[in-house]
């Protein structure tokens, strides 16, 4: 089995901590955390994100806040949403 050298492996993404958000909008912090997860390969290019309700439960926020975070990532060209299909990673997240 080929093993990826440790230097080439992405840093593990820290767990979401709403109390550690600081002085910023929660939706922006969620977008940043999702971007880290995408960079780490948890959601690869072409991969489907969990549903909005599942993500809003995971992050402990309302659907409106979660949708705003996803909107931000769509505006950056990171995600695309297909009605009745889901939200997919369209490309790499700029570092």
Order of alpha helices (4+ residues) and beta strands (2+ residues): alpha-alpha-alpha-beta-beta
